[in-house]
Amino acid sequence: MRGPGTWWRGKSTPAKVETYTRWSFHSFAVTEVLSVSLPVLGNMATPLGGWLLLVVCAHAAVSALVVSRALHWVCDRREQPVRLLWALGAVTAAVAATGLTVVEYGPKGDGVDSAAGSVFGAVVFFGVGITALGMRSRRRVFALVAGFAAGSGLFVLLISRSVFAALVIALITLLGSGFFAFVALFSVWLLKAVYELDEARETRARLAVAEERLRFGRDLHDVMGRNLSVIALKSELAVQLARRGRPEAVEQMIEVQRIARESQREVRDVVRGYREADLEVELTGAQGVLTAAGIECRVTGRATGLPVEVQSVLAWVVREATTNVLRHGNAERCSVGVRVSEGRVVLTVENDGAAGAADGGGGSGLTGLRERLAAVDGTLAAGRVGEAVFRLVADVPLAGADVREVAV
């Protein structure tokens, strides 16, 4: 059975940050109700207290809905919830005004004033902070905070005729709502930055593949472009000579055959050079790439002295395994080990991102690796080890390394 830990490990890093952000702001609604319920129920054991607590619960419910819709908008999954934002702003203003009115005209007593003041503070602070989640422009967020501060001060001035009280309420509103608005802006910036970094990492991987394809294409163009041009010219010359009955046409076609065979050999050399890779270079490169991606990578063993065919095929295993670690799952640690014993070379790659990765038993990448390893009598095993670890093991015999060459 999948437990809570597996559910969390199965998420990518951006998804984890989004979940954390979402439930942090959902907890604001719960905190709002709890921070108000104790003073209201303790100091206003009247129907008025019950009504105040009810409207605060309604405000918290609207806030929770806005959190869900606003974060979906931040992640570009739906349109901006403009109407909900206006609704939350209106409810926040109405409940805050109710709390200030109770302070001025409600039952007298320090407990009542404290309870009504807590209603005002909680509603305004949390309401403005959650509203800021759905606003992209910082100027609008600043205007929202300043507007609520000015509105609160003006409302207090109208109902109490006290300039000092109005200034105090305006200052408290400005500082409290400004803090929660800053928290909202920072959380949105962090969430978008994590998603952008994840997308940049995927783009970097795709660009690396595209660059390698371009290099291979350039090499083939350099080899084949010249030879095909010569073949075309000599074939045309042979046609003209044959039409005139000249015996030199045969010599030209023999030359065409020679160039064609030479082209085949050069293409094989290009492909062989493309497929053959240095295992030490690949191990160093894999460690550098994974470390740059924030994954702790440890490499053990050395590849010096191994046959060229073995190094080439194992280097491809390291390339594919590194790509899988970057693209799939959510690994934090990866280990790569090379071990030579009893006439065999064993390459092991382990990472702790199996919970977020698809099952590695299939896929075109691993299928291609099995074909390459089979060409040197090697085997490949890949799969989960426990719940969180994915292990890939390539086993190549040294004795049969030079029996068959990797097919072109």
Secondary structure, DSSP 8 states (H G I E B T S, - for coil): ---HHHHHHTS-HHHHHHHHHHHHHHHHHHHHHHHHHHHHHHH--SHHHHHHHHHHHHHHHHHHHHHHHHHHHHTTSS---HHHHHHHHHHHHHHHHHHHHHHHHS--SHHHHHHHHHHHHHHHHHHHHHHHHT---HHHHHHHHHHHHHHHHHHHHHHH--HHHHHHHHHHHHHHHHHHHHHHHHHHHHHHHHHHHHHHHHHHHHHHHHHHHHHHHHHHHHHHHHHHHHHHHHHHHHHHHHHTT-THHHHHHHHHHHHHHHHHHHHHHHHHHHH---HHHHHHHHHHHHHHTT-EEEEES--TT--HHHHHHHHHHHHHHHHHHHHSS--SEEEEEEEEETTEEEEEEEES-GGGS--TT-SHHHHHHHHHHHTTT-EEEEEEETTTEEEEEEEEESTTTTTS----
